Amino acid sequence: MIANTIIRNLTLEDCQPELMKKFNRYQEIKRCWRKHENNWVLIDNPHIGQWDDKQKYDKVYGFIECINTGGTVIGAFVDDELIGFASVINNLFGSNNDYVQLE
């Protein structure tokens, strides 16, 4: 754990556009799983995944929707800046309604 890390549930008050202003969602992808002729195969697919301001705004809107529908969003903060998050959507699914989606 990073020193001074605080992990807590986000509130609607937290869910302002500036919440993700400094968040850097950067990912170097080299290979991806794809379904080909009913089989999953690992293919080379090098690219960079990085969110722009619109994608960050959309994620904050998703947090609001999750909270408003009874889900939970958890944030990890260092010096009051969001460095990580997870959301659990309040929508049971599966044959026995015993699963929720971790987004």
C-alpha positions, 0 to 999 in steps of 0.5 A: 500500500502507498503511504497516505492511501485512503480507501473509502466508498464514494458518495454522490458529492464526490462524483464531480467531473474534476474527480478524475481530472488527474487520473491516468488510465494508461495501459500498454496492451500487447496481446488480446483474447479473441473468439475465432471459430468457436475457440478462444485464441490469443492474438497479437494486438499491440496498442495503448489504452488511455482515457481522454477527458470524455471517457473520464467524464463518462466514468464519473457519470457511471459512478453516479448511476451505480450509486443511484441504483443501489450499487457501491463505488470504492475509491483509493486516494493519495493526497485527495487524488483518485488513484484507483476505483472499483464499482459493484453494480446492484443488479443480480444475475445468473440462473440463481441471481447470485452474481453481481458485476464488478466493474 
